[in-house]
Amino acid sequence: MTIDFAFIFEAFKEISKVLPLTLFMTITPVLLGILIGVIVAFVRIQRTKFFAPLLNFYVSFFRGTPIIMHIMLVYFGVPIIVDVLAKALKLNVQSSSIPILFFVLLALTLSAGAYASEIIRSGILSVPKGQLEAAYAVGLTFSQAMRRYILPQAFSKSIPNFTNVFIGFLHATSLAFFLSVKELIGVANIVASINLKFLEAFIAVGLIYWGVSVIVEWLAHRLEKRVTAYNKGGI
Amino acid sequence: MANDFDFVLIAKVLPILLQYLPVTLEILVFSILFGMLLGIGIAIPKLLHINILRQIITIYISFIRGTPILVQLFLVFYGIPALLKIVHIDVTRMDAMYFVIITYTLSNAAAFAEIFRASILTVDRGQIEAAYSVGLNGKQAFVRIIFPQALRVAFPNIANTMISSLKDTSLAFSIGVMDMVGRGETLIASTTRALEIYLALSIVYFVIVMLLEKVLKSNERYLNRYMPKEAVSS
């Protein structure tokens, strides 16, 4: 068997048409996950009663189980909850009318929230306590100090970690294939089964993922340089 | 209601799934072991700045880091038989287990190579000069001075790679390996109770990850035993 290079190019063109869907499935969960992560990180740092232990469990459960499990648990678990709630509240909602993509996005968001919260927590804890004291000393309130001093520094220190999470979740979208979502691997499978050229199709998918990952890493590197420009040292 | 959640079923399937835990652990142990050896092997040309070889390895590491493990699984599963067919070896009937171990080895090797390289570079240059000044030769300096310090720096990252590798083994079923998840899939087919089975699988993974984390944490403390207290972040 020889590798059909022309078909790799064909498949590449065909498969890259669904790249926007994959990017959407990456960006939405990561952004929502950062939002969840900020809230979870604050609750855990402040050691709020009842909520902190609960969120500790949330973070360690989602970090301790494979992402495919989150997708499956949400896909099979949420419809049951929706149906029970709809029955109890007499709402006209049926779980079967929810698109599969929604379950994938929900699962990835919950998962991203757990990973992001750990990054934000370590980012906030890495800012010296003197920064907060200095902010208080010039008369800022807690929320002003957080928004203007602590969080910007925490985020700029966390950029490499966020890049890893972003690329990790870009790769995690490939798991939606198991729910037959037509993302990159799903389409590759279709293209491959028509022509029975699986290797070529997966080489094309590999190249697409690789290209996007390299671009994201390059952009993140440039962003990091800009954001940490204040910290270059020297005069 | 037929859709009632069945707690008893979770307890019933847990022992069945645990029988397949050795398969999952086998994938993990072999891929970590071979991955470390290969990782050391490919870290050396990068550390010694051997041209061409170094560039090839950089591209290899970038490719592994830039593609999902699922794509790598499929590439190995379809690619290795195609490659071996050129030299007239037929491996289409080979156990899928080998393909899985090869994939995870290749994937772990890239991660380990980067970890080893970075950790050796963190050891202060003065350390090797000090080693030479007390009369050690190059090999002794590496084994006695550089390596133990690099290991201390590398260990948390090695631990993270092991844990994410353990979670990645959950995808081995996609090319037909009968591991825990593979057995779970057949149980779903026979009981039609997907949620309970995935919950049972999640519990098993969660417990193993927690145990592995505990073991690795205590090892990390052991490696840090000579460090001053405040320098060790818990």
Interface residues (C-beta under 8 A of the other chain):
Chain A: M1 I3 S60 F61 R63 G64 T65 P66 I67 I68 M69 M72 L73 F76 G77 I80 D83 I167 L170 H171 A172 S174 L175 F177 F178 I185 F198 L199 F202 I203 V205 G206 Y209 W210 G211 V212 S213 V214
Chain B: N3 F5 S62 F63 R65 G66 T67 P68 I69 L70 V71 Q72 F74 L75 Y78 G79 A82 K85 I86 K167 D168 S170 L171 S174 V181 A194 L195 Y198 L199 L201 S202 Y205 F206 V209 M210 E213
